[in-house]
């Protein structure tokens, strides 16, 4: 199992802009596997982006299934699409609509969460590891997670999106 080190704020490398993936080879597949293992080893996150592990490539992974399963067990409505594990290479936002404010956290900013306004519905175009181009419509929490990870590709953190420091909260520690 390969678990990569996650860069944390205020590391300047998190502000760098990623490059498009151009080579779809075994090296890329091995990196994606390591990125998945890193996400799975973390404390319950629903996404990860290559720049968070100091690889400046446009690759994100999002999987909101754990949140959907938790909501189902607690008999709560999960206001989100759920496409399962999405591995998106060179993702581009095609369209956005609506807006809502909700709390976000990040493994690269482990001590804080914040309220951030994001679109409720998005369409994203991306490639798969097999070089297939797909358009995926996401809503609710899944849309938020995809946008959050795409921000990493542009050198942005959720901290860059908060309107006021009153919207920033010290993360609760769970044992």
Secondary structure by P-SEA (a helix, b strand, c coil): cbbbbbbccccccccbbbbccccccaaaaaaaaaaaaaaaaccccccccccccccccbbbbbbaaaaaaaaaaacccccccccccccccccccccccbbbbbbbbbcccccbbbbbbbbccccccccccccbbbbbbbcaaaaaaaaaaaaaaaccccccccccccccccccccc
